[in-house]
């Protein structure tokens, strides 16, 4: 039955005796330590803000990793789309476009010799890396020179970002060429 004669039988039901035993000290120590830790954590991280919040540190680390990844591969879809969201880079891309691409694609990208860059029809794909590849390698059979060695990867990324901003503006110009892509 009961190992300790000081324990009292509180309840008996179906020959099962319920005793009033004290909780073990190790269990109570863990309980109270957890309560003290929780209060301290709340005080330091949520009230006083004396230390950086773990979520803030995590977000900073993730942002740093994204920047490092973009720097390591400036011609990834993510890098070109990030550049397309930055007005300063888009403006630099527009300047590059004006100096190298306007003669074939016209100022608004509506196409003259080259295809219309503002519609939904694309000859060589409409993903950011497809556009960067077209600018870098060119298509000699269609009259587009390779601009990669002349411009360098940074300017190719910026002009590709600018072309991404022209997509789906549907400026009237040259008739659609290629395959309709979203």
C-alpha positions in Angstrom: 0.0 0.0 0.0 1.7 3.2 1.2 5.4 3.3 1.7 5.2 6.3 4.0 3.0 6.0 7.1 2.4 9.8 7.0 0.7 9.7 3.7 -3.1 9.8 3.9 -5.5 7.8 1.8 -7.8 10.5 0.4 -10.1 8.4 -1.8 -10.9 4.8 -2.6 -12.8 3.8 -5.6 -13.0 0.3 -7.1 -10.3 -0.9 -4.7 -8.0 1.8 -6.0 -6.6 4.0 -3.2 -5.7 7.6 -4.0 -3.0 8.9 -1.7 -1.9 12.5 -1.0 1.8 12.3 -1.9 4.1 15.3 -2.2 5.7 16.0 -5.5 9.4 15.1 -5.7 11.9 17.9 -5.1 13.6 17.5 -8.5 10.2 18.0 -10.2 9.4 21.1 -8.1 12.9 22.5 -8.9 12.4 22.1 -12.6 8.9 23.7 -12.4 10.1 26.8 -10.4 13.2 27.1 -12.5 11.1 27.2 -15.7 8.8 29.8 -14.2 11.8 32.0 -13.2 13.5 31.5 -16.6 10.2 32.4 -18.4 9.8 35.6 -16.4 13.5 36.5 -17.0 13.2 35.8 -20.8 10.0 37.9 -21.0 11.7 40.7 -19.0 14.9 40.8 -21.1 13.6 40.2 -24.6 10.0 41.6 -24.6 10.0 44.4 -22.0 13.4 46.0 -21.7 14.7 45.2 -25.2 18.2 45.2 -23.7 19.3 42.4 -26.0 18.4 41.9 -29.6 15.3 39.9 -30.2 16.1 36.4 -31.6 13.6 37.0 -34.5 15.4 40.3 -35.4 18.7 38.5 -35.4 17.3 35.7 -37.5 15.9 38.1 -40.1 19.2 40.0 -40.2 21.1 36.7 -40.8 18.6 35.6 -43.5 18.9 39.0 -45.3 22.7 38.8 -45.1 22.6 35.3 -46.7 20.2 36.5 -49.4 22.6 39.4 -50.2 25.6 37.0 -50.3 23.7 34.6 -52.6 22.7 37.4 -54.9 26.3 38.7 -55.0 27.6 35.2 -55.7 25.2 34.8 -58.7 24.2 38.2 -60.1 22.4 36.5 -63.0 19.9 34.4 -61.0 16.2 35.1 -61.3 16.1 36.4 -57.7 19.0 38.8 -58.3 17.4 40.3 -61.5 13.9 40.5 -59.8 15.5 42.2 -56.8 17.2 44.7 -59.2 13.9 45.3 -60.9 12.4 46.3 -57.6 15.2 48.9 -56.9 14.4 52.2 -58.7 18.1 53.2 -58.8 19.1 50.0 -60.6 16.2 50.2 -63.0 17.2 53.8 -63.8 20.8 52.6 -64.5 19.4 49.8 -66.6 17.3 52.3 -68.6 20.4 54.3 -69.4 22.2 51.2 -70.6 19.1 50.3 -72.6 19.0 53.8 -74.1 22.7 53.5 -75.2 22.7 50.0 -76.6 19.2 48.7 -77.2 17.1 51.6 -78.5 18.3 51.3 -82.1 16.6 47.9 -82.4 13.9 47.9 -79.7 13.0 51.7 -79.6 12.8 53.8 -76.5 9.8 52.2 -74.9 10.7 48.7 -76.0 8.0 48.5 -78.6 10.3 47.0 -81.2 11.7 48.1 -84.6 14.2 45.6 -85.9 14.1 43.7 -82.6 11.0 42.2 -81.1 8.5 44.1 -79.0 9.5 43.7 -75.3 6.3 45.1 -73.9 3.8 42.4 -75.0 3.2 38.8 -73.8 5.0 37.2 -76.7 8.6 36.1 -76.3 10.9 34.4 -78.7 13.6 33.1 -76.3 11.7 33.0 -72.9 10.5 35.7 -70.5 12.1 34.6 -67.3 14.8 37.0 -65.9 17.6 34.6 -66.6 16.3 34.1 -70.2 16.4 37.8 -70.8 19.9 38.1 -69.3 21.1 35.2 -71.5 19.7 36.9 -74.6 21.5 40.1 -73.7 24.7 38.3 -72.8 25.0 35.8 -75.7 22.9 37.5 -78.3 21.4 35.8 -81.3 23.5 36.4 -84.4 21.1 34.6 -86.7 18.4 37.2 -85.7 20.7 40.2 -85.7 21.2 40.6 -82.0 24.9 41.0 -81.0 26.2 39.5 -77.8 26.5 42.4 -75.3 27.8 40.4 -72.3 31.5 41.1 -72.9 30.9 44.7 -73.7 28.6 45.5 -70.8 29.8 43.2 -68.1 27.6 41.2 -65.7 26.5 44.2 -63.6 25.1 46.2 -66.5 23.6 43.1 -68.1 21.7 42.4 -64.8 20.5 46.0 -64.7 19.4 46.2 -68.3 17.6 42.8 -67.8 15.9 44.3 -64.7 14.8 47.3 -66.8 13.4 44.9 -69.5 11.5 43.1 -66.7 9.8 46.4 -65.9 8.7 46.7 -69.6 6.9 43.4 -69.7 3.2 43.4 -70.1 2.9 47.2 -70.7 1.6 46.4 -74.2 3.0 49.5 -76.0 1.8 49.5 -79.6 4.6 48.7 -81.9 6.0 45.7 -83.8 3.6 42.8 -84.2 3.9 39.9 -81.7 6.6 37.4 -82.3 7.3 34.2 -80.5 5.2 32.3 -78.0 2.7 33.9 -75.6 4.0 33.6 -72.1 2.8 35.1 -68.8 
